[in-house]
Amino acid sequence: MTATLRNFAAVAAIAVLLGACASKGQSTAQYDLGPLPQADAPAAGIGAIIVADVAGPAALDTERMQYRLLYADARQSRPYAYNQWTATPLQLLTQRMKARIAQAGVKVLSTTDAAASPTVLRMELNDFAQNFDSATSSAGVVNLRASVFRSHKLVDQKTFARSVPAPSADAAGGARALADASDAVAADVLAWLATLPQQ
Protein backbone atom coordinates (compact mmCIF):
# COMPACT_ATOMS: atom_id res chain seq x y z
CA MET A 1 0.00 0.00 0.00
CA THR A 2 2.86 2.32 0.85
CA ALA A 3 4.53 1.65 -2.51
CA THR A 4 1.25 2.36 -4.33
CA LEU A 5 0.84 5.65 -2.49
CA ARG A 6 4.45 6.53 -3.21
CA ASN A 7 3.96 5.83 -6.93
CA PHE A 8 0.74 7.88 -6.97
CA ALA A 9 2.52 10.79 -5.28
CA ALA A 10 5.38 10.60 -7.80
CA VAL A 11 2.98 10.62 -10.77
CA ALA A 12 1.06 13.54 -9.27
CA ALA A 13 4.28 15.49 -8.71
CA ILE A 14 5.37 14.92 -12.33
CA ALA A 15 1.95 16.04 -13.58
CA VAL A 16 2.21 19.24 -11.53
CA LEU A 17 5.70 19.93 -12.87
CA LEU A 18 4.63 19.38 -16.48
CA GLY A 19 1.65 21.66 -15.99
CA ALA A 20 3.90 24.36 -14.57
CA CYS A 21 6.27 24.06 -17.54
CA ALA A 22 3.41 24.26 -20.01
CA SER A 23 1.99 27.36 -18.34
CA LYS A 24 5.40 29.05 -18.42
CA GLY A 25 5.64 29.03 -22.22
CA GLN A 26 7.33 31.95 -23.94
CA SER A 27 5.19 35.08 -23.54
CA THR A 28 4.02 37.00 -26.59
CA ALA A 29 5.54 40.44 -27.16
CA GLN A 30 3.16 43.07 -28.54
CA TYR A 31 4.16 46.02 -30.71
CA ASP A 32 2.53 49.14 -32.09
CA LEU A 33 3.92 52.03 -34.14
CA GLY A 34 5.11 53.93 -31.08
CA PRO A 35 4.64 57.62 -30.25
CA LEU A 36 4.21 60.16 -33.03
CA PRO A 37 7.46 61.70 -34.24
CA GLN A 38 8.04 65.42 -33.89
CA ALA A 39 5.70 67.39 -36.11
CA ASP A 40 7.00 68.88 -39.34
CA ALA A 41 5.88 72.27 -40.58
CA PRO A 42 2.07 72.50 -40.86
CA ALA A 43 0.69 71.45 -44.25
CA ALA A 44 -0.64 74.47 -46.11
CA GLY A 45 -3.58 74.57 -48.46
CA ILE A 46 -5.30 71.34 -47.40
CA GLY A 47 -8.91 71.80 -46.34
CA ALA A 48 -10.92 69.49 -44.12
CA ILE A 49 -10.72 65.93 -45.38
CA ILE A 50 -12.56 62.70 -44.67
CA VAL A 51 -10.05 59.91 -44.05
CA ALA A 52 -11.58 56.48 -44.60
CA ASP A 53 -10.24 53.43 -42.79
CA VAL A 54 -7.32 51.82 -44.59
CA ALA A 55 -8.40 48.75 -46.59
CA GLY A 56 -6.27 45.78 -47.57
CA PRO A 57 -6.01 42.02 -48.05
CA ALA A 58 -7.11 39.54 -45.40
CA ALA A 59 -3.47 38.71 -44.63
CA LEU A 60 -3.07 42.22 -43.18
CA ASP A 61 -6.32 42.08 -41.22
CA THR A 62 -4.73 40.11 -38.38
CA GLU A 63 -2.49 41.01 -35.45
CA ARG A 64 0.21 38.57 -36.58
CA MET A 65 3.57 40.10 -37.51
CA GLN A 66 4.65 38.95 -40.94
CA TYR A 67 8.12 38.60 -42.47
CA ARG A 68 9.56 37.30 -45.72
CA LEU A 69 12.88 35.58 -46.37
CA LEU A 70 13.68 37.06 -49.77
CA TYR A 71 16.82 34.95 -50.01
CA ALA A 72 14.86 31.70 -49.47
CA ASP A 73 11.34 32.14 -50.88
CA ALA A 74 10.11 35.67 -51.49
CA ARG A 75 6.59 34.42 -52.24
CA GLN A 76 6.07 33.00 -48.75
CA SER A 77 4.89 35.26 -45.92
CA ARG A 78 5.67 33.85 -42.48
CA PRO A 79 4.25 34.88 -39.08
CA TYR A 80 6.41 35.40 -36.00
CA ALA A 81 5.52 32.82 -33.36
CA TYR A 82 5.78 34.94 -30.19
CA ASN A 83 5.42 38.48 -31.51
CA GLN A 84 2.31 40.30 -32.69
CA TRP A 85 0.82 43.75 -33.25
CA THR A 86 -1.54 45.31 -30.72
CA ALA A 87 -4.04 45.76 -33.59
CA THR A 88 -4.12 44.75 -37.24
CA PRO A 89 -1.77 46.61 -39.63
CA LEU A 90 -4.90 48.05 -41.30
CA GLN A 91 -6.06 49.51 -37.97
CA LEU A 92 -2.59 50.68 -36.94
CA LEU A 93 -2.02 52.46 -40.24
CA THR A 94 -5.50 54.02 -40.17
CA GLN A 95 -4.78 55.49 -36.73
CA ARG A 96 -1.29 56.61 -37.76
CA MET A 97 -2.38 58.29 -40.99
CA LYS A 98 -5.21 60.17 -39.27
CA ALA A 99 -2.89 61.26 -36.45
CA ARG A 100 -0.12 62.43 -38.81
CA ILE A 101 -2.54 64.34 -41.04
CA ALA A 102 -4.15 66.00 -38.02
CA GLN A 103 -0.69 66.73 -36.59
CA ALA A 104 0.01 68.73 -39.78
CA GLY A 105 -2.92 71.01 -38.97
CA VAL A 106 -5.45 69.43 -41.34
CA LYS A 107 -8.99 68.90 -40.06
CA VAL A 108 -9.55 65.12 -40.18
CA LEU A 109 -13.13 63.92 -40.41
CA SER A 110 -14.63 60.43 -40.35
CA THR A 111 -16.87 58.89 -42.99
CA THR A 112 -19.88 59.70 -40.78
CA ASP A 113 -19.13 63.41 -41.33
CA ALA A 114 -19.80 63.26 -45.07
CA ALA A 115 -21.88 66.45 -44.98
CA ALA A 116 -18.93 68.43 -43.58
CA SER A 117 -16.51 67.88 -46.47
CA PRO A 118 -16.78 66.70 -50.08
CA THR A 119 -13.15 65.46 -50.08
CA VAL A 120 -12.40 61.83 -49.18
CA LEU A 121 -9.02 60.12 -48.86
CA ARG A 122 -9.13 56.36 -49.36
CA MET A 123 -6.07 54.15 -48.92
CA GLU A 124 -5.45 50.51 -49.74
CA LEU A 125 -2.49 48.80 -48.10
CA ASN A 126 -0.66 46.46 -50.47
CA ASP A 127 2.30 45.44 -48.31
CA PHE A 128 3.28 45.82 -44.67
CA ALA A 129 6.04 43.38 -43.77
CA GLN A 130 9.61 42.88 -42.65
CA ASN A 131 11.67 41.61 -45.58
CA PHE A 132 14.95 39.79 -44.96
CA ASP A 133 17.51 39.91 -47.79
CA SER A 134 19.86 37.85 -45.61
CA ALA A 135 19.74 36.19 -42.20
CA THR A 136 21.11 39.35 -40.57
CA SER A 137 19.69 42.16 -42.73
CA SER A 138 16.06 43.21 -43.10
CA ALA A 139 13.85 46.20 -43.84
CA GLY A 140 10.33 47.31 -43.03
CA VAL A 141 8.32 47.77 -46.23
CA VAL A 142 5.08 49.75 -46.54
CA ASN A 143 3.27 50.04 -49.87
CA LEU A 144 -0.13 51.64 -50.29
CA ARG A 145 -2.32 53.18 -52.96
CA ALA A 146 -4.06 56.45 -52.08
CA SER A 147 -7.06 57.91 -53.90
CA VAL A 148 -8.68 61.29 -53.40
CA PHE A 149 -12.34 61.75 -54.30
CA ARG A 150 -14.24 65.00 -54.36
CA SER A 151 -18.01 64.93 -54.64
CA HIS A 152 -17.73 61.21 -55.52
CA LYS A 153 -15.37 61.89 -58.46
CA LEU A 154 -11.75 60.72 -58.54
CA VAL A 155 -9.36 63.68 -58.29
CA ASP A 156 -6.09 61.72 -58.29
CA GLN A 157 -4.55 58.41 -57.32
CA LYS A 158 -0.97 57.52 -56.44
CA THR A 159 1.00 54.59 -55.02
CA PHE A 160 3.46 55.23 -52.20
CA ALA A 161 6.21 52.85 -51.10
CA ARG A 162 8.90 53.15 -48.45
CA SER A 163 11.55 50.70 -47.26
CA VAL A 164 13.47 51.41 -44.05
CA PRO A 165 16.35 49.22 -42.77
CA ALA A 166 15.60 47.45 -39.50
CA PRO A 167 18.03 48.18 -36.63
CA SER A 168 18.00 44.49 -35.67
CA ALA A 169 17.13 41.24 -37.44
CA ASP A 170 14.16 40.38 -35.23
CA ALA A 171 10.55 41.37 -34.58
CA ALA A 172 11.53 44.41 -32.49
CA GLY A 173 13.70 45.70 -35.32
CA GLY A 174 10.92 45.02 -37.81
CA ALA A 175 8.39 46.95 -35.71
CA ARG A 176 10.74 49.94 -35.53
CA ALA A 177 11.42 49.86 -39.27
CA LEU A 178 7.72 49.54 -40.14
CA ALA A 179 6.87 52.47 -37.84
CA ASP A 180 9.48 54.62 -39.58
CA ALA A 181 8.32 53.47 -43.02
CA SER A 182 4.69 54.26 -42.07
CA ASP A 183 5.66 57.77 -40.96
CA ALA A 184 7.63 58.29 -44.19
CA VAL A 185 4.61 57.22 -46.27
CA ALA A 186 2.37 59.52 -44.23
CA ALA A 187 4.71 62.43 -44.98
CA ASP A 188 4.65 61.53 -48.69
CA VAL A 189 0.85 61.40 -48.71
CA LEU A 190 0.65 64.79 -46.99
CA ALA A 191 3.04 66.36 -49.51
CA TRP A 192 0.94 64.89 -52.35
CA LEU A 193 -2.34 66.15 -50.86
CA ALA A 194 -0.89 69.66 -50.75
CA THR A 195 -0.32 69.57 -54.53
CA LEU A 196 -3.91 68.67 -55.39
CA PRO A 197 -6.47 71.31 -56.39
CA GLN A 198 -8.69 72.16 -53.45
CA GLN A 199 -11.80 72.98 -55.46
N, C-alpha and C positions, 0 to 999 in steps of 0.2 A: 504494500500500500504506500509505503514511504517512497519507494522508487517511482511509482506511478505519479504521485504528487510532485516529485522532483522533476520528472519529465514534463508534466503539465506546466509547471512553473517556468521551466526553461523555454518551452514553446511559446508561452505567453510573453516572456521577456523578449524573445526574438521578434515576435509580432509587433510589440511596442516599439522596438528599435527600428524596424523596417518602416513602420508608420511615421516615425519621427523623421527618418531620412527622406521619405517621399514628400512630407509636408515642408521640408527645407530645400525644395528645388530652387534653381536659380530664379531670382525675382526679375520681373520685367521692367526695364527702364523705359520711361515715357518722355517723349520730346515734343516741343512745339517750335515755333519760329523765333522765340525769344522776344525781348523788348524791342520796340521800334527804334531804329537808328535815329541819330540827330536829324532834325528836319532841314531840308535844303531851302533855298529861297522859295517863297510862295509862288504857285503857278498862276500866271496872269492870263486873263482872257477866257477862262473856262467858267461857264455858268453852272447853275445847279444841274446835277446829273443823276439819273437813276442808275444804280449799279446792281445788276442782277447777280444772283448767286452763280459762281463759277460752275460750269458743267464739265463733264468728262466721262471717260469710259468706266465701266464697273470696276476695273482693276485699281482705279484711284479713289473709289468710293468705299474704302476700308481703312482702318487705322494701321494696317501692317506697313512696315517700312520696306521698301523694295530696293533691290540692287541688281546690277547686271555685271557679269564677268565678260567684258568685251573680248578678252584674249582667249576665252574658252568657248562661249556660245552667246553671241550678242542678242540672239532672238529669245533667250530665256530670261524671264524676270523671276528673281528669287526673293522670298521674304526673310527678314532677320527672324531668328527664333525667339530671342528674349528682348527685343527692342520694338517699340511701336510708337506711333504718333498719338497725341492726346485727342485728336479728332482726325477725320479723313483729310487727305491733301486738298480735296475740293473745298471743304469747310475752312481749313487753315488758310488757303489762298484767298478765299472770299473775304475772310476777316482782315487779312493783311492788305489786300488791295483797297478795301473800303477805308481802312485806317490810314494808309499812305496817301490816298487821294484827299481825305479830309485833312490830314496833317499839312497838305500843301495849300490849304485855305479854300478848297472847293466844297460846296455844299453837296453832301452825299445823301441821296434819297433812296428809299426802298421801292420795290415794285408796287407796293400798296399806295404809293404817293404819285400815281400816274398823272393825276390832275395837276400836280405842282410843276412838272417839267416834261417837255416833249422829247427830251434827249435821253436815250437809254444806252448804256454800255453793257454789252454781253461778251463773256469770255468763255472759251472752251479750252480746257487743259489737255494738251496732247501727251506731255511727258513730264514726270516729276520723279526722278530716281537718282540714285548714286551709281555712277558708272565706273567700273574698275578697268583701266587699261593695262594694269599689271597687279600682282598680289599686294603691292605696297603703294600704289598710286591710284587715286580716284578723284572724281569731280561730281558735284551736284548739278544736275541738268534740269532746267525748267523751260518748257516750250508751250506757248499758248497762242491761240488765235483770238484777236479782239475785233469786235464789230460795233460800230456806233450807228444807231438808228435815230432818226428824228421824224416825229409824226409818222411812225411806222415805215419810213423809207430808209434804205441803207445809205448812209453818208460816206462811210469808208470802212475798210477792213484791212487788217495787217497781222502778220505772224511775228511774234517776238520769241527769241531764244537766248538764253544765257547759260554759260557753263562756268562754274567757279571751282577751283581746286579745293579738295578737302584737306584740312590740316592734319588729319589722321585717317588711316585706312580701316575705319570701323564705323559703327552706327553714329557715334557722337560726332565724328568728323563729317559724316554725310549730312547730319541734321544741320550742322553749322554751315556747310557749303550750300545746302538747299535754301536755308534762310537768306543767305547773302545773294543767291541767284534770284530768289523771289523778290527781294528788295530792288535788285538791279532791273528786273523786268517791270516792276511797278514804276520805277523812275522812267523807263523807256516809254511805257504806256502814257504816263503823265505828259512827257515831252511831245508825244504824238497827238494827244488830245488838244494841246495848246496850239497845234498847227491847223486844226480843223476849223472850217467856218462855223461861227456860232449862230447863224440864222439860216 
